[in-house]
Amino acid sequence: MVDAAEMTRTPRRTSPPTWLVLALTCAGQFLVVLDVSVVNVALPSMRSGLGLSEQGLQWVVNAYAIAFAGFMLLGGRAGDLYGRKRMFLVGLGLFTLASLAGGLAQAEWQLLLARAVQGLGAAVLAPSTLTILTASVPEGAARARAIGTWTAVGAGGGAAGGLVGGLLVEALSWRWVLLINVPVGAVVLCAAAWFLTEGRAGDGRRLDLPGAVLVTAGLGTLAYGISQTEAQGWTARATLLPLLAGAALIGLFLAVEARTASPLMPLGLLRRRSVSSSNVAMFLSGSAMFCMWFFMTLYAQNVLGYTPLEAGLALVPSSLAVVLGSKLAPRLMRPVGPRNVAVLGTLIAVAGFAWQSAMTPDAAYATAILFPGILMMLGAGLAATPLASLATSGAAPQEAGLVSGLVNTSRTMGGSLGLAVLSTLAAARSAESTTPQALTEGYALAFRVGAGVLAAGVALMWLWLPREAKPEEP
């Protein structure tokens, strides 16, 4: 006989429609990526508003980036063990509250602390967005389209940073670069809490605390060392010590993981061809692609004389191109194969980087920014979707969050390292001169080296990536 209480119990909420899951996860990813770039335009206003030192100005960006990179794998694994929805909500809640604190900051330390907590929230949130999405959509064409949309929105967040930041600073104040996250984050948080269903694949295992501490400290220390290169150079003690310490911590992490019964990152994952090859390719692509927005914005403002808002508007076609590439990629993956689409996209990006490296101090908008920017970002959109699909294909349910965290870590660390290296090369070429000609030569060198890195990526993808996104035995 059925118990009366059982009959009156509220029925279990059904899974939300795929479009709603896609909208919520993409909104979370957009906020995370937007905050990597949106503060760049606001830095001069922050400096005058809070009296920031030169070092403090640098740490407005670095505090977020280091926490983001350092906690990413931990955030992904926590989603596997404690619930993807729960970690989505925790990450977004931290991110939103930290945005409020940063927007209301009255002192330098308050702003920097808020940015670090933002990065921590982003590191928990970002892997959950991809994991929830891939868990909600079965492998195949539908998942490829969903990942394409997720990729496009994430890339669009990075591209929109300059435009959004310019609009907010000119219309309101620098504080709204952070405060704008609060209402958006609150809406997404409420919708996710109500509509998303919990999903976790944990089997009662505890979090590998030694591994979590080592990888977080290692990645964070590496990111700190990378952030020091622009101001200190590659041979300074302030750069070399954290780089060596970070590498040693990562090596110790791998040694611990090989001997732990329930490791944070099973090393068998790295022996899976789809995971290892896609993440190396993502690292190389990120090291060049992430720098495109940075150097294009500097070129537009410092050489061509654009205002921050004009520079943001000038890059809108590039933003649309990355969305177009991300939406085209799933349509091409089925008949052509993900490896070939990744190679094609990267080749298109190489052409754009090579064209951009021919920039001059007095070039016209069409040839200096518009067409090379479209090629670079069209290629980036085409390449990112198949790489993410290959990296997550065949992942066991209990590994999905970790694999998603690894994808985001590879891209973020690649971007951080690439920006540090290319910024150093550009500064060395311009020899600290601020004339338009000297700056142009430095930026052009950065794009030439970026083209070379991507060309190496093409060879790696062709030789190493699997032809199809299908499950593999670890």
C-alpha positions as CSV (number, residue, x, y, z in Angstrom):
1,M,0.0,0.0,0.0
2,V,1.4,3.4,-1.0
3,D,1.9,5.7,2.0
4,A,-0.3,8.8,2.0
5,A,2.7,11.1,2.5
6,E,4.4,9.5,-0.5
7,M,1.3,10.3,-2.7
8,T,1.3,13.9,-1.6
9,R,5.0,14.5,-2.0
10,T,5.9,17.1,-4.6
11,P,7.0,15.3,-7.8
12,R,10.6,15.5,-8.7
13,R,11.4,18.4,-11.0
14,T,12.0,17.3,-14.6
15,S,15.1,18.2,-16.4
16,P,15.0,21.7,-18.0
17,P,14.9,22.1,-21.7
18,T,18.2,22.1,-23.4
19,W,17.9,25.7,-24.6
20,L,17.5,26.9,-21.0
21,V,20.5,24.9,-19.9
22,L,22.5,26.4,-22.8
23,A,21.4,29.9,-22.0
24,L,22.3,29.7,-18.3
25,T,25.7,28.0,-18.8
26,C,26.6,30.5,-21.6
27,A,25.6,33.4,-19.4
28,G,28.0,32.1,-16.7
29,Q,30.8,31.6,-19.1
30,F,30.2,35.1,-20.6
31,L,30.6,36.8,-17.3
32,V,33.8,34.8,-16.5
33,V,35.5,35.7,-19.8
34,L,34.2,39.2,-19.9
35,D,35.9,40.1,-16.6
36,V,39.3,39.0,-18.0
37,S,39.3,41.9,-20.4
38,V,36.6,44.4,-19.4
39,V,38.8,46.1,-16.7
40,N,41.6,47.0,-19.1
41,V,39.8,50.1,-20.4
42,A,38.9,51.2,-16.9
43,L,42.4,51.0,-15.4
44,P,43.3,54.7,-15.9
45,S,40.0,55.7,-14.2
46,M,40.6,53.2,-11.3
47,R,44.1,54.7,-10.8
48,S,42.8,58.2,-10.4
49,G,39.7,57.2,-8.4
50,L,41.6,55.1,-5.8
51,G,45.1,56.5,-6.1
52,L,46.4,53.1,-7.3
53,S,50.2,52.6,-7.5
54,E,51.7,51.3,-10.7
55,Q,52.1,47.9,-9.1
56,G,48.5,48.0,-7.8
57,L,47.3,48.8,-11.3
58,Q,49.0,45.7,-12.6
59,W,47.5,43.6,-9.8
60,V,43.9,44.6,-10.7
61,V,44.4,42.3,-13.7
62,N,46.8,39.8,-12.2
63,A,44.8,39.1,-9.0
64,Y,41.9,37.8,-11.0
65,A,44.0,35.9,-13.6
66,I,46.2,34.1,-11.0
67,A,43.2,33.0,-8.8
68,F,41.3,32.0,-12.0
69,A,44.2,29.8,-13.3
70,G,45.3,28.4,-10.0
71,F,41.9,27.1,-8.8
72,M,40.5,25.8,-12.1
73,L,41.3,22.1,-11.8
74,L,40.2,22.2,-8.2
75,G,36.9,23.8,-9.2
76,G,36.3,21.2,-11.9
77,R,37.0,18.3,-9.6
78,A,34.8,19.7,-6.9
79,G,31.9,19.7,-9.3
80,D,32.4,16.0,-10.0
81,L,32.4,15.2,-6.3
82,Y,30.0,17.6,-4.7
83,G,27.5,18.5,-7.5
84,R,27.8,20.5,-10.7
85,K,24.8,22.7,-10.0
86,R,26.0,23.3,-6.5
87,M,29.4,24.4,-7.7
88,F,27.8,26.5,-10.4
89,L,25.8,28.4,-7.8
90,V,28.8,28.6,-5.3
91,G,31.1,30.0,-8.1
92,L,28.5,32.5,-9.4
93,G,27.6,33.6,-5.9
94,L,31.2,34.3,-5.0
95,F,31.8,36.0,-8.3
96,T,28.7,38.3,-7.9
97,L,29.4,39.2,-4.3
98,A,33.1,40.0,-5.1
99,S,31.9,42.2,-8.0
100,L,29.8,44.2,-5.6
101,A,32.7,44.5,-3.2
102,G,35.0,45.6,-5.9
103,G,32.6,48.2,-7.3
104,L,32.2,49.7,-3.8
105,A,35.9,49.5,-2.9
106,Q,37.3,52.6,-1.2
107,A,40.9,51.5,-1.0
108,E,43.5,49.7,-3.2
109,W,43.6,46.6,-1.0
110,Q,39.8,46.2,-1.0
111,L,39.7,46.3,-4.8
112,L,42.6,43.8,-5.2
113,L,41.0,41.4,-2.6
114,A,37.7,41.6,-4.5
115,R,39.4,40.8,-7.8
116,A,41.1,37.7,-6.3
117,V,37.8,36.4,-4.9
118,Q,36.3,37.1,-8.3
119,G,38.9,34.9,-9.8
120,L,38.3,32.1,-7.3
121,G,34.5,32.3,-8.1
122,A,35.3,32.2,-11.8
123,A,37.5,29.1,-11.3
124,V,34.7,27.2,-9.7
125,L,32.1,28.5,-12.1
126,A,33.8,28.0,-15.5
127,P,34.3,24.2,-15.4
128,S,30.7,23.8,-14.2
129,T,29.3,25.6,-17.2
130,L,30.9,23.2,-19.7
131,T,30.2,20.1,-17.6
132,I,26.5,20.9,-17.1
133,L,26.2,21.6,-20.8
134,T,27.9,18.3,-22.0
135,A,26.0,16.3,-19.4
136,S,22.7,17.7,-20.7
137,V,23.4,17.1,-24.4
138,P,24.3,13.7,-25.8
139,E,27.5,13.3,-27.8
140,G,27.1,13.9,-31.5
141,A,25.9,16.8,-33.7
142,A,23.7,18.3,-31.0
143,R,26.5,18.5,-28.5
144,A,28.9,20.0,-31.1
145,R,26.3,22.7,-31.8
146,A,25.9,23.4,-28.0
147,I,29.7,23.6,-27.5
148,G,29.9,25.8,-30.6
149,T,27.5,28.2,-28.9
150,W,29.3,28.0,-25.6
151,T,32.6,28.8,-27.4
152,A,31.1,31.7,-29.3
153,V,29.6,33.3,-26.2
154,G,32.9,32.8,-24.3
155,A,34.9,34.3,-27.1
156,G,32.3,37.1,-27.5
157,G,32.8,37.9,-23.8
158,G,36.5,38.4,-24.3
159,A,35.9,40.5,-27.5
160,A,33.1,42.6,-25.9
161,G,35.3,43.5,-22.9
162,G,36.8,46.6,-24.5
163,L,33.4,47.9,-25.9
164,V,31.5,47.2,-22.7
165,G,34.2,48.7,-20.6
166,G,34.5,51.8,-22.8
167,L,30.7,52.4,-22.7
168,L,30.4,52.0,-18.9
169,V,33.5,54.2,-18.1
170,E,32.4,57.0,-20.4
171,A,28.7,56.9,-19.5
172,L,28.9,56.2,-15.8
173,S,32.2,55.4,-14.0
174,W,34.9,52.7,-13.6
175,R,32.9,51.2,-10.7
176,W,30.2,50.0,-13.1
177,V,32.7,47.8,-14.9
178,L,32.4,45.6,-11.8
179,L,28.9,46.6,-10.6
180,I,27.3,45.6,-13.9
181,N,28.0,41.9,-12.9
182,V,25.7,42.2,-9.9
183,P,22.2,42.4,-11.4
184,V,23.2,40.0,-14.2
185,G,24.8,37.5,-11.8
186,A,21.7,37.7,-9.5
187,V,19.3,37.0,-12.3
188,V,21.4,34.0,-13.6
189,L,21.8,32.8,-10.0
190,C,18.1,32.7,-9.3
191,A,17.3,31.1,-12.6
192,A,19.9,28.4,-12.2
193,A,18.8,27.7,-8.6
194,W,15.3,27.2,-9.8
195,F,15.6,25.5,-13.2
196,L,18.9,23.5,-13.2
197,T,18.8,19.9,-11.8
198,E,21.7,18.6,-9.7
199,G,24.0,16.1,-11.3
200,R,27.1,14.6,-9.9
201,A,29.0,11.5,-10.5
202,G,30.9,11.2,-7.2
203,D,31.0,7.8,-5.7
204,G,31.6,8.8,-2.1
205,R,35.3,9.6,-2.6
206,R,36.8,12.5,-0.8
207,L,38.6,15.3,-2.5
208,D,42.4,14.6,-2.9
209,L,43.5,17.4,-0.5
210,P,47.3,17.1,-1.0
211,G,46.8,17.0,-4.8
212,A,44.4,20.0,-4.6
213,V,46.8,22.0,-2.6
214,L,49.8,21.2,-4.8
215,V,48.2,21.8,-8.1
216,T,46.5,25.0,-6.9
217,A,49.8,26.3,-5.4
218,G,51.7,25.2,-8.5
219,L,49.4,26.8,-11.1
220,G,49.0,30.0,-9.0
221,T,52.8,30.3,-8.5
222,L,53.4,29.8,-12.3
223,A,50.7,32.4,-13.1
224,Y,52.4,34.8,-10.7
225,G,55.8,34.2,-12.2
226,I,54.3,34.8,-15.7
227,S,52.7,38.0,-14.5
228,Q,56.1,39.3,-13.3
229,T,57.8,39.0,-16.7
230,E,56.4,42.2,-18.2
231,A,57.7,44.4,-15.4
232,Q,60.8,42.4,-14.3
233,G,61.9,40.5,-17.4
234,W,62.5,36.8,-17.8
235,T,65.9,36.7,-16.0
236,A,65.0,38.6,-12.9
237,R,64.9,36.7,-9.6
238,A,61.3,37.9,-9.0
239,T,60.4,36.0,-12.2
240,L,62.6,33.0,-12.1
241,L,62.0,31.9,-8.5
242,P,58.2,31.6,-8.8
243,L,58.5,30.0,-12.3
244,L,60.9,27.4,-10.9
245,A,58.9,26.9,-7.7
246,G,55.6,26.5,-9.7
247,A,57.2,23.9,-12.0
248,A,58.6,22.0,-9.0
249,L,55.1,22.0,-7.3
250,I,53.5,20.7,-10.5
251,G,56.1,18.0,-10.7
252,L,55.5,17.1,-7.1
253,F,51.7,17.1,-7.8
254,L,52.2,14.5,-10.6
255,A,54.3,12.3,-8.4
256,V,51.7,12.4,-5.7
257,E,48.9,11.7,-8.1
258,A,50.7,8.6,-9.4
259,R,50.6,7.1,-5.9
260,T,47.2,8.2,-4.6
261,A,44.3,5.8,-4.6
262,S,41.7,8.5,-5.5
263,P,43.7,11.2,-7.3
264,L,42.5,14.7,-8.1
265,M,43.6,14.1,-11.7
266,P,44.0,10.4,-12.8
267,L,47.1,10.4,-14.9
268,G,45.5,7.9,-17.2
269,L,43.6,10.9,-18.6
270,L,46.8,12.3,-20.0
271,R,47.4,9.0,-21.8
272,R,44.1,9.4,-23.6
273,R,45.0,10.8,-27.0
274,S,41.9,13.0,-27.4
275,V,42.5,14.7,-24.0
276,S,46.3,15.2,-24.2
277,S,46.4,16.3,-27.9
278,S,43.4,18.7,-27.6
279,N,44.7,20.4,-24.5
280,V,48.2,20.9,-25.9
281,A,46.5,22.4,-29.1
282,M,44.3,24.5,-26.9
283,F,47.3,25.8,-25.0
284,L,49.1,26.8,-28.2
285,S,46.1,28.4,-29.7
286,G,45.3,30.3,-26.5
287,S,48.8,31.6,-26.3
288,A,48.4,33.5,-29.6
289,M,44.6,34.1,-29.8
290,F,44.3,35.6,-26.3
291,C,46.9,38.2,-27.3
292,M,45.0,39.4,-30.4
293,W,42.6,41.6,-28.5
294,F,45.3,43.0,-26.2
295,F,47.6,44.1,-29.0
296,M,44.8,45.2,-31.4
297,T,43.4,47.5,-28.7
298,L,46.8,49.0,-27.9
299,Y,47.5,49.5,-31.6
300,A,44.2,51.2,-32.2
301,Q,44.6,53.6,-29.2
302,N,48.4,54.2,-29.0
303,V,49.2,54.3,-32.7
304,L,46.0,55.1,-34.6
305,G,44.7,57.5,-31.9
306,Y,41.3,55.8,-31.2
307,T,39.4,56.5,-28.0
308,P,38.6,53.5,-25.8
309,L,35.1,53.4,-27.1
310,E,36.2,53.8,-30.7
311,A,38.7,50.9,-30.2
312,G,35.9,48.7,-28.8
313,L,33.6,49.6,-31.8
314,A,36.5,48.9,-34.2
315,L,36.7,45.3,-33.0
316,V,33.0,44.6,-33.2
317,P,33.3,42.9,-36.7
318,S,36.0,40.6,-35.2
319,S,33.6,39.7,-32.4
320,L,30.9,38.8,-34.9
321,A,33.5,36.8,-36.9
322,V,34.3,34.6,-33.9
323,V,30.6,33.9,-33.3
324,L,30.2,33.0,-37.0
325,G,33.2,30.7,-36.8
326,S,31.9,29.0,-33.7
327,K,28.5,28.4,-35.3
328,L,29.9,27.2,-38.6
329,A,32.3,24.7,-36.9
330,P,29.6,22.1,-35.9
331,R,28.1,22.1,-39.4
332,L,31.6,21.3,-40.8
333,M,32.6,18.8,-38.2
334,R,30.2,16.1,-39.3
335,P,31.2,15.9,-43.0
336,V,34.8,17.0,-42.6
337,G,35.8,15.7,-39.2
338,P,36.8,17.7,-36.1
339,R,40.5,17.4,-36.7
340,N,40.3,18.9,-40.2
341,V,38.0,21.8,-39.0
342,A,40.5,22.6,-36.2
343,V,43.4,22.6,-38.7
344,L,41.4,24.7,-41.2
345,G,40.4,27.3,-38.6
346,T,44.0,27.6,-37.3
347,L,45.3,28.1,-40.9
348,I,42.8,30.9,-41.4
349,A,44.0,32.5,-38.2
350,V,47.6,32.2,-39.3
351,A,46.7,34.1,-42.4
352,G,45.1,36.8,-40.3
353,F,48.1,37.1,-37.9
354,A,50.5,37.3,-40.9
355,W,48.4,40.1,-42.5
356,Q,48.2,41.9,-39.1
357,S,52.0,41.7,-38.8
358,A,52.3,44.0,-41.8
359,M,50.7,46.9,-39.9
360,T,52.0,50.4,-40.4
361,P,51.6,53.6,-38.2
362,D,49.2,55.3,-40.8
363,A,47.3,52.3,-42.2
364,A,43.6,52.6,-43.0
365,Y,41.0,50.9,-40.7
366,A,40.0,48.3,-43.4
367,T,43.5,46.9,-43.8
368,A,44.9,47.6,-40.4
369,I,42.1,46.2,-38.2
370,L,39.0,45.1,-40.0
371,F,40.0,42.3,-42.4
372,P,42.9,40.8,-40.6
373,G,40.9,40.9,-37.4
374,I,38.0,39.1,-39.1
375,L,40.4,36.4,-40.3
376,M,42.0,35.9,-36.9
377,M,38.7,35.6,-35.1
378,L,36.9,33.5,-37.7
379,G,39.8,31.0,-37.5
380,A,39.7,31.1,-33.7
381,G,36.0,30.3,-33.7
382,L,36.4,27.5,-36.2
383,A,39.2,25.9,-34.2
384,A,38.0,26.2,-30.6
385,T,34.8,24.2,-31.0
386,P,36.3,20.9,-32.4
387,L,39.2,21.2,-29.9
388,A,36.7,21.4,-26.9
389,S,34.6,18.6,-28.4
390,L,37.6,16.3,-28.8
391,A,38.9,17.1,-25.3
392,T,35.6,16.2,-23.7
393,S,34.6,13.3,-25.9
394,G,34.4,9.9,-24.2
395,A,35.0,11.4,-20.7
396,A,33.5,9.2,-18.0
397,P,30.8,10.9,-15.9
398,Q,33.0,11.0,-12.9
399,E,35.7,12.8,-14.9
400,A,33.6,15.3,-16.8
401,G,34.2,18.2,-14.5
402,L,37.9,17.6,-14.3
403,V,38.2,17.4,-18.1
404,S,36.3,20.6,-18.4
405,G,38.5,22.3,-15.9
406,L,41.6,21.0,-17.7
407,V,40.3,22.6,-21.0
408,N,39.8,25.9,-19.3
409,T,43.2,25.7,-17.5
410,S,45.0,24.9,-20.8
411,R,43.5,27.9,-22.5
412,T,44.0,30.3,-19.6
413,M,47.6,29.3,-18.9
414,G,48.4,29.4,-22.6
415,G,46.9,32.9,-22.9
416,S,48.8,34.1,-19.8
417,L,52.1,32.7,-21.0
418,G,51.6,33.9,-24.5
419,L,50.7,37.4,-23.4
420,A,53.8,37.6,-21.1
421,V,56.2,36.3,-23.9
422,L,54.8,38.5,-26.7
423,S,54.5,41.6,-24.5
424,T,58.2,41.1,-23.6
425,L,59.2,40.7,-27.3
426,A,57.1,43.8,-28.3
427,A,58.6,45.9,-25.5
428,A,62.2,44.8,-26.5
429,R,61.6,45.7,-30.2
430,S,60.2,49.1,-29.4
431,A,63.1,49.7,-27.0
432,E,60.9,51.7,-24.6
433,S,60.1,54.2,-27.2
434,T,56.5,55.5,-27.4
435,T,56.7,56.8,-31.0
436,P,54.0,55.4,-33.3
437,Q,56.7,53.8,-35.5
438,A,58.5,52.1,-32.6
439,L,55.2,50.8,-31.1
440,T,54.0,49.5,-34.4
441,E,57.2,47.5,-34.9
442,G,56.8,46.0,-31.5
443,Y,53.2,45.0,-32.1
444,A,54.0,43.7,-35.5
445,L,56.7,41.4,-34.1
446,A,54.2,40.0,-31.6
447,F,51.8,39.1,-34.4
448,R,54.6,37.5,-36.5
449,V,55.6,35.3,-33.5
450,G,51.9,34.5,-32.9
451,A,51.6,33.4,-36.5
452,G,54.6,31.1,-36.1
453,V,53.1,29.6,-32.9
454,L,49.8,28.9,-34.7
455,A,51.7,27.4,-37.6
456,A,53.4,25.0,-35.2
457,G,49.9,24.3,-33.8
458,V,48.6,23.3,-37.3
459,A,51.4,20.7,-37.6
460,L,50.7,19.3,-34.1
461,M,46.9,19.1,-34.8
462,W,47.3,17.3,-38.1
463,L,49.7,14.7,-36.6
464,W,48.3,14.2,-33.2
465,L,44.6,15.0,-33.0
466,P,42.3,11.9,-33.4
467,R,40.2,12.0,-36.6
468,E,36.9,11.6,-34.8
469,A,35.5,12.7,-31.4
470,K,34.8,9.2,-30.0
471,P,35.3,7.4,-26.7
472,E,38.8,6.0,-26.1
473,E,40.1,3.6,-23.5
474,P,42.2,5.3,-20.9
